[in-house]
Amino acid sequence: MDVSWTLWVLTILGLSALIAVDFFIGRKPHDVTTKEAGIWTIVWIALAALFGLGLLVFGESQASGEFFAGFITEKSLSVDNLFVFVLIMAKFSVPSHLQQRVLLVGVLIALVLRAIFIAAGAAVIANFSWVFYIFGAFLIYTAWKLIQEARADEEEEEFEENRLLKTIERRFGVADRYHGTKLFIRNNGKRVLTPLMVVMLAIGTTDVLFALDSIPAIFGLTQDPYIVFTANAFALMGLRQLYFLIGGLLKKLVHLSYGLSVILGFIGVKLVLHALHESGVHVPEISIPVSLGVICGVLVITTITSLVANKKQARADAAAEAEKVDAAADKGAGTEA
């Protein structure tokens, strides 16, 4: 898709305007209700759908298909980010009324960092087609690691600050408590960070780790930087509302890691096939409609199997609890006798 600089500028200005509206509406710190989160989740998904349809009407069908495949992939991979966001919020004991502001700024930092990753990835791909082999192999390896982690059934992890964050904290110092929405305060004449600023940086920089697999994944679906950027932007900007909407349901998606591993592995194979095709080897290439079908199908199956597994576990827990009650009752009856 041939994208002019004018379209790039208009797109960035349009996204900036949407973000500004979102910020203006939620500028006052408050506890986000399920209703509010649900409405904004629908709004961002609808905006993404309209953008994709706009590409279909004013651009071409392939660009539209690539956007929807990329958006759904990034959205599903971004859900995994929510697990880490929950850990970060708990680690820093973020007050509930400030979490919305934290996520908005943190996601904006993540979007800027991802834009840099996308620009670098596009430049590398344009000059070195063999990089598709590396991207493909990395995604397949990541898929295998996800399966191993899912099967390990490890105890709940704790968030560990990255080196950059620790360096910033040592360099500037951190206040001992939150000061509303302030990012810096004066402490004994020295300007120090507030915990709010630290949490924002934690969310923004931690997302870089997720970008290491999500960016190669979307480049496996499209090599158009414009599609890659817009798909990431719409997926990330709706992530904040999704956090409040399904935050309590995340633990019920017990098969999510398996689903994401299948998607990453599938795109990894697609990248390797594309690399072989670019090298002159006659191999079949996976089309965008097929990719879109596989991605959606895997997510639907993963959700259904997760719900079924949760129901079975709930019945097993209820039966075990009933047995305990019966055993306690029998023991009490025996004591009385």
Secondary structure, DSSP 8 states (H G I E B T S, - for coil): ----HHHHHHHHHHHHHHHHHHHHHT-S-----HHHHHHHHHHHHHHHHHHHHHIIIII-HHHHHHHHHHHHHHHHHHHHHHHHHHHHHHHTT--GGGHHHHHHHHHHHHHHHHHHHHHHHHHHHHH-TTHHHHHHHHHHHHHHHHHHHHHHT---------HHHHHHHHHH-B-SS--TT-SEEEETTEEEE-HHHHHHHHHHHHHHHHHHHHHHHHHTT---HHHHHHHHHHHHHTHHHHHHHHGGGGGG-TTHHHHHHHHHHHHHHHHHHHHHHHTT-------HHHHHHHHHHHHHHHHHHHHHHHHHHHHHHHHHHHHHHHHHHHHHHHHH-
